[in-house]
């Protein structure tokens, strides 16, 4: 893979840095203030819901991994890596849309859907090296 920062439009880089900050912030909030982050979650009172070995741990693991991959790719400024980051985000935000529609959580589903559409559009605008 060669370094090709000119193939990635600036708006995509800015968008990904913003999503990096949101993802990292959600991870830190989930770790240090789970009640504040997940206070409206119906399963919150369930035994083990806030266990790092349970749903909270899965949420944190996914977000930390996504933030790490995003930061790495953005620092490398490689268009192929940026496409992989967008693909990761398309899948995870698309599944957030579907899962939250099923659960009836329309505001979170809408956010996931909007982000997924932005990421699909951004993915098509990258001129990656082959």
Secondary structure, DSSP 4 states (H G I P E B T S, - for coil): ----GGGS-HHHHHHHHHHHHHHHHHHHHHHH-HHHHHTT-TTTTSTTTT-TTSHHHHHHHHHHHHHHHHHHHHHHT-HHHHHHHHHHHHHHHHHHHHHHHHHT-HHHHHHHHHHHHHHHHHHHH-----
